[in-house]
Amino acid sequence: MKILEKKNFKYVDYLWDDDKAAAMKGNEVDLLLYRSNLLGSDLRITNYGGGNTSCRTIEKDPLTGHDTEVMWIKGSGGDIGSLTRSGLAGLYVDKLRALKKVYRGLEHEDEMVALFNHCIYDLNSKAPSIDTPLHGLLPFKHIDHLHPDALIAIAAAKDSREITRKIWGNTMGWVPWQRPGFDLGLQIEKCLADNPGIRGIILGSHGLFTWGDTAYECYINSLEVIEQASAYIEEHVQSNGIVFGGEKTNSLDPQRRKDQASAIAPLLRGLCSSERRMIGHFTDTDRVLEFVNSNDLERLAPLGTSCPDHFLRTKIQPLLLPLDAGADVTRPEDVLKQLEPAFGQYRKEYKEYYNNCRHDNSPAIRDANPVVILWPGVGMFSFAKNKQTARVASEFYINAINVMRGAEAISEYTSLPRQEAFDIEYWLLEEAKLQRMPAEKTLSRKVALVTGATGGIGKAIADKLVAEGANVVLTDLDEKLLGEAEESYKKDEVSSAVCDVTKAASVAEAFQKACLEFGGVDMVVHSAGLAISKSLPDTTEKDWELLQNVLVKGQFLLAKAGVDIMRKQGLGGDIISIASKNGLVAGPNNVGYGTAKAAQQHMSRLLAAELGTDKIRVNTINPDGVIVGSKIWEGAWAEGRAKAYGISVEELPAHYAKRNLLNEIIRPEDIANGVYAFLGILDKSTGNTINVDGGMPNAFVR
C-alpha cells in the first residue's frame, strides 16, 4: 500500500508517533486503543460516540486450550476518542461468523443483538454494539468504521455511487443505505467478495469502512481515503465559488452576537423546557454562520441530517428562529409572541412525523421540542438534558453542515427518508439503551451561579452542587484562582467568570456567561463575603461601605439580574444567601459585619414575599464558626474575634466547637449541605433560614 508522507496530509491531522507505538511492543489491543484515540480526537473524522474500531488477536481458548481468533471492538455506548480497555468487547470470531447459520432475515434483526453475548470471549467485555457483525464478517486484522464529514458528504450525495467511482475507481466498494445490523454486515461481506482487493467501503448516507494488516496501515488507509475525499470536495467548492447559494443575511459583529444570544437564550430555554428542563449551548463559529446566513438555509435545514449518528442527537430537523438578527430582545413578552407560534408549529410537525411513521410496537413519543435552533446573523443554540449532550448535539450539527456543504458542492444533498429516520430514532434497541442509562441526579438539568467560589465555603458549595448533577458558574475576583478551581472539575460541569458583586456591569457579565454556556440560571448562591471585626470607634466608613457593598448590595444586584433571567425562563428558581449567626445575635466588636448580615437576612425575606408568584424561592443559610477551610478566618478577622473573646487565635476552633450544643466543628462542607437541603430537598420552602452552627440557642430563629 502506498503511504502518504506526513507533510502531504492537508485535511486531516497525521498524529501517529512511532516511538509511542513502538513502546507498545506489538500489543495489538494497545495499538487499537492508540489508533482509536488518535482518530477520535478529530471531529472531522468522527463524532463523539460515533464510529467503531476493531482488531484481531490469537488467544488461548480457556475451555479447549487451543488457539482461537478473537475480535476486540468498541463496546456499546463508547467513544473512540476516549476508549480504554474497559470499553472493549472481546468476541470469538468463529462464533460470530457462525451466527449466519441462525440469522432469519431483516424482520428478525433485533434478536441477533442478544446472540452476540453468546460469542463473548472476554468475560469483562463491554456489551457488544450493533456494529459488531459489520466488523466480524470482514477478514481483516484491523478495521475502522468512521463518520468523516467528507465521506458522509459523498455518501449523502444524490449520485453517491458514481462519485465514489470517480474518486477511487475500482479501489473502493459502495453499499446503499441500510440500517446497521446483521444484514448490513452481510452486505459488506458480499461487497468485499464481489470486489476483491478494495481498500474500503462507503456506506450510503452513513459512513466509511477501511482496514489494514497492522494498526498503522489501517490508520494510514483511513487518513488517505478521508484526505482524497476532502480534496475532491474542496476542489469543487473552490470551482463553484459560492457555498450554500451565497450569503443572504449579514452576521452581527461578535460582541453583538454575544449580547443577542445571551438575551434570548433564557427564553429559548424556557420554551424548550415545556416538557422537561433543558441545558443549553451556543456557538457562532464561521462554519455555523456560513450556513445560517445562506440563501440555501430554508431549503436545506428542513431536510434534516443523513448519518444516523447525526439525527439521533440533533432530532429530525432544526428550528429556524423567525427573528431578524438585530431584533429588539429587551422586551421578553414581545419576543415570546414571535417565538411561541414557531415552537408550537415545530411540536405539531414532530408529532405528525411520529404518528405517520410509528409502528405498533414503537416506543412512546419523546420530547417534541427542538434540539437545534438556528438564528441567521447570530448563530446556533442546542438544548438537551445536560451540557455534554447539548454540546455534542451542536458538534454533530456542525458535522451535518459540513456534510451538506460537501454534498451540495459535488452534487445534491439528500437526507434519509423520514420513515428510515424514524426507524433509527425509535429503534427498540435504541430505546433499550436509553432505558439502561443511569438515573439522573437531583440537581441535573439545573444551572447555579455561585459567588465567592474560590473560597472555602463557596468552593464547597460548588463541589456539592456539581456532585448532585448541577452545572455551576464559578465567580470570584481572582481570575487565576478561578482557573485553578475550574480545572478541578470535569469538562462540561462548570464555567467561570470574574465577577465583582459590587458592580452591576460585572454581575451582568457573569450572568451573560451563564446564559451563553448553559442557556440560563436556576439557582443563585451568594457566598462571596468578607468579615471585619472592630469596635464602633475603630470601624471606619470604608469598612462600613465595603461590608455593605459586598454583602448587601451584592445580594441585591445578584437577585435583580438572576430574577430577570428566571422570569424569562418561566421555570421558577432559587436564591440562597450565605448570611451568618451574627445577623441574629448581638455581640461586641461587630457593628459593621453584624448589621450587613442582618440586612442580608431581611432582604431574603422581602424577596421571598415578592417572588413567590414566580415560583422563585429565597432562603438563607446562617453559618457560625466556620474556621477550618474558610478564608474568612485568615488575618484580621480571626484576630478580632479572638480579642473579643479574650483568647488566642489558635484557641478559636476549640472555642467555637465547645460553645455550640453539639460540640461540633463546623466545616465548609456543612454549609454546602445546608444549601443543598434548600435546593434539592425542601422544594416548598421559601423565606426560611437554616442555621448551620452546631446549635446556638441565642441564634435560634424562633
LODRENNU-20632 format. One record per residue (C-alpha): residue in three letters; x, z, y. Coordinates in steps of 0.1 Angstrom, whole numbers, plus 2048, in hexadecimal, padded with zeros to 3 digits. Example, Ala and Ser with C-alpha at 12.3 -4.5 7.8 and 13.67 -1.06 7.14 Angstrom:
2
ala87B84E7D3
ser8898477F5
This chain:
702
met800800800
lys80D7F6822
ile811815838
leu80F81485E
glu829827871
lys81E846884
lys8238348A5
asn80B81889B
phe7ED82E89B
lys7DA82C8BB
tyr7B68378B4
val7BD85489B
asp7D886F89C
tyr7F386E881
leu7F889387A
trp80A893858
asp8298AA857
asp8408A183B
asp8518C383B
lys8308D5838
ala8258BE81D
ala8468C280A
ala8438E880C
met8238E57F6
lys8398D77DA
gly8218BF7CC
asn8048D87C9
glu7E78BF7CB
val7CD8D87D5
asp7E28E67F2
leu7E98C27FD
leu7C38BB7FB
leu7BD8D8812
tyr7D98CD82A
arg7CC8A982B
ser7A88B5830
asn7B18CC84D
leu7C48B085E
leu7A789885B
gly78E8B2865
ser7A18BA885
asp797899895
leu77289589E
arg77787089F
ile77E87187A
thr76388886E
asn74B8A187C
tyr74A8C7877
gly73C8CC854
gly73B8A784D
gly74D892834
asn75E89D814
thr78189C803
ser78D8A07E0
cys7AA89E7C8
arg7B089E7A3
thr7C88B578F
ile7CF8BA76A
glu7C78DE75F
lys7C68F173E
asp7A38F5732
pro79E91A72C
leu78691370F
thr79A8F96FB
gly7BD8FE708
his7C08D870E
asp7C98C772E
thr7AA8BB741
glu7A58A9762
val7958BE77E
met7888B279F
trp78B8C97BD
ile7728C17D9
lys7658D17F8
gly7478E67EF
ser7258E77FE
gly7238F0823
gly7488EF829
asp75D8DF844
ile77C8CB83C
gly78C8D585D
ser78D8FA852
leu78B8F582D
thr79D90F817
arg7A19147F2
ser78292A7F1
gly76D90D7FF
leu7758F67E2
ala7628EE7C2
gly7768E77A3
leu7648D2789
tyr76C8C1767
val76E89C76D
asp76389274A
lys7448A874D
leu73B89976F
arg73E876761
ala729880742
leu70C88775A
lys70686275A
lys6F7866737
val6DC87D744
tyr6D586E766
arg6B0863767
gly6AF84F787
leu6A88527AC
glu6888667A7
his69C881796
glu6BA8837AD
asp6B68A77B7
glu6B78B4794
met6DB8A8792
val6E88C17AB
ala6E08DE794
leu6F38CC778
phe7128CB78D
asn7158F1785
his7198E8760
cys7388D5769
ile74A8F177B
tyr76E8F876F
asp778912789
leu761930787
asn7699397AC
ser75C9177B7
lys7479127D6
ala7259037CE
pro72B8DD7C8
ser71D8C77E3
ile7078A87E1
asp7268937E6
thr73589E7C5
pro72B87F7B0
leu7378687CC
his75A8757C5
gly75787D7A0
leu74D85A795
leu76C84A7A6
pro78D84A793
phe7A58537B0
lys7BB8727B3
his7B48777D8
ile79486C7EA
asp78887080E
his76486C818
leu76386C83E
his74B86585B
pro762854875
asp74F848893
ala75F825890
leu75582186C
ile73182E871
ala72F81588E
ile7377F9876
ala72180985B
ala70380B874
ala7087E8882
lys6EC7CF87A
asp7037B9867
ser71A7D4859
arg7237C2839
glu72F7A384A
ile7437B7864
thr7547CA847
arg75F7A9838
lys76C79C85A
ile7827BB85E
trp78F7C183B
gly7887A2827
asn7857AB802
thr7987CB805
met7797E180E
gly7597E67FB
trp7377EB80A
val7187FD7FD
pro6F77FD80F
trp6E681C81C
gln6DB834802
arg6D485A804
pro6F286D7F6
gly6EE8777D2
phe6F786D7AE
asp6EA84A7B1
leu6FF8437D0
gly71D84E7BB
leu7138347A1
gln71081A7BC
ile7338237C9
glu7418217A5
lys7317FF7A1
cys73F7F27C2
leu7627FB7B7
ala75C7EB795
asp7507CB7A5
asn76D7CB7BE
pro78C7D87AD
gly7A97DE7C3
ile7967E77E3
arg7A48037F9
gly783813803
ile75D80F806
ile746810824
leu72482081F
gly709810834
ser6FE827851
his712843842
gly738843840
leu75883B82F
phe76984080D
thr78E83B809
trp7A88477EF
gly7CC8487E4
asp7E38527C8
thr7F186E7DC
ala7E48847F8
tyr7FA872811
glu7F084F806
cys7CB85A808
tyr7D186882B
ile7E3848837
asn7C8832827
ser7AD84483A
leu7C084285B
glu7C781D857
val7A381484F
ile79782886D
glu7B281A883
gln7A87F687A
ala7837FC880
ser78A80D8A1
ala7A07F08AD
tyr7867D68A3
ile76B7E98B7
glu7817EF8D5
glu78B7CA8D6
his7667C18D8
val75F7DC8F2
gln77B7CE908
ser76F7AB902
asn74B7B390C
gly7567C692B
ile7357D992D
val72B7F8918
phe707801911
gly6FB7E6929
gly70D7F4947
glu70781195E
lys6E381996A
thr6E883C978
asn70584998C
ser71486A981
leu713888999
asp7358969A1
pro7428B0988
gln7388CF99D
arg7168C19A4
arg7108BA97F
lys71A8DD977
asp7028EB991
gln6E58D6985
ala6EC8DD960
ser6EF903965
ala6CF90497A
ile6BA8F1961
ala6C98FF941
pro6B391F940
leu693909945
leu69E8F3928
arg6A6911913
gly684920919
leu6738FF90F
cys6898FA8F0
ser68191E8E6
ser65C91A8E3
glu65E9218BE
arg67F9348BB
arg69893F8D5
met6B59268D7
ile6D99268E4
gly6E590A8FA
his7048F5900
phe70C8DC91C
thr7258BF91E
asp72B8A4937
thr749891928
asp75086E932
arg742860912
val722873916
leu71E86793A
glu726844930
phe708845919
val6EF85992D
asn6F584494C
ser6F282393B
asn6D780893C
asp6D4809916
leu6CD82F914
glu6A782B912
arg6AA8118F7
leu6C48218E1
ala6BC8478E4
pro69A8448D4
leu6A98328B6
gly6BA8538AB
thr6DA855897
ser6E4844877
cys6FC85B864
pro6E9876851
asp70189185D
his6F9887881
phe6D4889882
leu6D38A886B
arg6E28BA888
thr6D58A78A6
lys6B18A189A
ile6A287E897
gln6A78768BC
pro6AF8868DD
leu69988E8FB
leu69F87C91B
leu69989193A
pro680881952
leu69488D970
asp6AB87D98A
ala6CE88A988
gly6CB8989AC
ala6A98A79A8
asp6A28C89B9
val6A38E199D
thr6A19009B3
arg67C9039AF
pro67690A989
glu65090698B
asp6548E3999
val66E8D997F
leu6598E6962
lys63C8D096D
gln6528B2965
leu6638C0946
glu6458CF933
pro6348AD92D
ala65489E920
phe6598BB908
gly6358B98FD
gln6388948F6
tyr65889A8E2
arg6488B58CD
lys62A89F8C7
glu63F8818BB
tyr6548988A5
lys6358A5894
glu62888188F
tyr64A878880
tyr646895868
asn62288E85F
asn62886985A
cys64686D843
arg63F88E830
his63C88F80B
asp6258A77F7
asn6438BE7F0
ser6548BB812
pro65F8DC822
ala6498E883F
ile6508D8861
arg66D8E7874
asp6708EE899
ala6628D08AC
asn6788D58CB
pro6958BE8D3
val6B98C88CB
val6CA8AF8E2
ile6BF8A9906
leu6CD88E91C
trp6CD88E942
pro6DA86E952
gly6F387596D
val6F9899961
gly70189B93B
met6F48A791A
phe6E58C890F
ser6E18D48EB
phe6CD8F28DE
ala6CF9028BC
lys6CE9248AA
asn6F192E8B5
lys70D9218CB
gln7219128AF
thr7038FE8A3
ala6FA8F38C6
arg71E8E88CD
val7218D68AC
ala7008C48B3
ser7108B88D4
glu72F8AC8C2
phe71A89A8A8
tyr7068888C3
ile72687E8D4
asn73086F8B3
ala70F85D8B2
ile7158508D5
asn7378438C9
val7258328AC
met70B8218C2
arg7278168DA
gly73B8068BE
ala71D7F68AC
glu7107E78CC
ala7327D98D5
ile7367C78B4
ser7127C08AB
glu6F27D48AF
tyr6EC7F88A7
thr6D380188C
ser6C7824883
leu6B9830863
pro69482985D
arg67F847865
gln67584D841
glu69984D836
ala6A2865852
phe68587C849
asp68F87C824
ile6B188982F
glu6A58A2849
tyr68A8B1832
trp69D8AC811
leu6958C97F9
leu6BA8CE7F3
glu6C08D1818
glu6A38EA81B
ala6B28FE7FE
lys6D38FF811
leu6C190C830
gln6AF92781C
arg6D193380F
met6DE939832
pro6E595E839
ala6CB97084D
glu6D096F873
lys6DC98F884
thr6C79A489B
leu6D49958BC
ser6D99728AF
arg6CC9578C7
lys6D296E8E5
val6EB96D901
ala6F998B913
leu70E98E933
val7239AD933
thr7369B9952
gly7569CE950
ala75B9BD92E
thr7819C492C
gly77C9E9931
gly778A02914
ile752A05916
gly74C9E1921
lys7619D3904
ala7509E98EB
ile72E9DD8F7
ala7399B98F4
asp7479C08D1
lys7269CF8C6
leu7109B48D4
val7269998C4
ala7269AB8A3
glu7009AB8A4
gly6FE9868AA
ala6FD9828D0
asn71196A8E5
val72297C901
val730972923
leu74C98A92A
thr75199194F
asp76B9A5962
leu7839A297F
asp7A499C96C
glu7A697895F
lys7C3980948
leu7B299D938
leu793988934
gly7A796E922
glu7B598890A
ala793996904
glu7849748FD
glu7A096C8E4
ser79598A8CF
tyr7759788C5
lys76D95A8B0
lys7669388BF
asp7439348CD
glu73C95A8CE
val7469618F2
ser74F951913
ser75E962932
ala75B961957
val76E973973
cys754986986
asp75499D9A4
val7339AE9A1
thr7339B79C6
lys7319939D0
ala71197E9CB
ala72495D9C8
ser73B96B9AD
val71D979999
ala70C95799D
glu72A94598E
ala72B95D970
phe706955969
gln70C93096E
lys727933953
ala70E94393C
cys6F5927941
leu70F90C93B
glu71E91D91D
phe6FE92A90C
gly6E091D91E
gly6D693D930
val6D796392E
asp6C197C91B
met6D399D921
val6E79AA93E
val6FD9C9939
his70D9D8958
ser72B9EB94C
ala7439E4968
gly74BA04979
leu764A1C988
ala765A4198F
ile771A549AD
ser770A7A9AB
lys775A8A9CD
ser766AA69E2
leu750A9DA00
pro76DAA1A19
asp784A8CA04
thr76BA709FD
thr772A53A15
glu75AA38A21
lys76FA20A0D
asp769A359ED
trp744A369F4
glu740A119FA
leu755A089DC
leu73FA1D9C5
gln71FA109D4
asn72A9EC9D3
val7379EB9AF
leu71DA0199F
val6FD9FD9B4
lys7019DC9C7
gly7109CD9A7
gln6F29D7993
phe6DA9C99AD
leu6EC9A79AF
leu6EE9A5989
ala6C99AC985
lys6C09949A0
ala6D4977991
gly6CB98096D
val6A6983973
asp6A5961984
ile6B3951964
met69C96694D
arg67D95C960
lys68793795C
gln68B93B937
gly66A94E933
leu678961916
gly679984924
gly69A996925
asp6AE9B7928
ile6C29C8944
ile6D79E693A
ser6EA9FB953
ile707A12948
ala701A2F95F
ser70DA53959
lys702A76952
asn70FA7C975
gly6F0A6A983
leu6DBA86976
val6F1AA5979
ala6FFAB3999
gly724ABD997
pro741AC49AF
asn758AA99BD
asn740A8C9B3
val72BA839D1
gly734A5E9D2
tyr734A579AD
gly715A6C9A4
thr701A5D9C1
ala709A3A9B6
lys700A41992
ala6DFA5199C
ala6D7A329B0
gln6DEA1C991
gln6C6A3197D
his6AAA2F996
met6AFA0A99C
ser6ABA05976
arg689A17978
leu67EA03996
leu6889E2985
ala6769EC965
ala6569F1979
glu65A9D098A
leu6659BA96D
gly64E9C6950
thr6369A9955
asp65399194F
lys65B9A392E
ile67D9AD93E
arg6869D0933
val69D9E5948
asn6AEA04939
thr6CBA1B93F
ile6E7A2A92A
asn6F6A4B937
pro718A52928
asp72CA7192E
gly750A7A927
val75BA59918
ile780A6091B
val78FA508FC
gly792A2A901
ser782A2A923
lys795A1C941
ile780A31959
trp795A5094F
glu7B6A40958
gly7C6A4F978
ala7B5A62994
trp792A66984
ala7A0A7A967
glu7B5A8F97F
gly797A95995
arg780AA0978
ala79CAB696A
lys7A0AC798C
ala77BACC98F
tyr77AADE96E
gly79AAF1973
ile7ACAE2955
ser7C7AC994E
val7C2AA4948
glu7CEAA8924
glu7B2AC291E
leu796AAA92A
pro78CA9B908
ala789ABD8F7
his777ACB915
tyr75DAAF915
ala758AB18F0
lys753AD78F0
arg739AD790C
asn71FAC08FA
leu707ACD8E1
leu715AB98C4
asn739AC08CD
glu741A9B8CA
ile75AA858DB
ile748A678EB
arg758A468E6
pro751A238F4
glu742A188D3
asp728A338D7
ile71DA248F8
ala71CA028E8
asn705A108CE
gly6EEA1D8E9
val6ED9FB8F9
tyr6E59EB8D7
ala6C8A048D2
phe6B79F68F0
leu6BF9D18EA
gly6BB9D08C4
ile6A39EC8BA
leu68E9FB8D6
asp67E9DA8E0
lys6609EB8F0
ser673A02906
thr6789FE92C
gly680A15949
asn691A2D931
thr6B2A3E92E
ile6C7A46910
asn6E1A62915
val700A5C900
asp711A7D907
gly710A928E8
gly6F4AA68F6
met6F7AB491A
pro6D9ACB921
asn6DDAC8947
ala6DBAA2943
phe6BBAA192E
val6A4A8893E
arg685A9D937
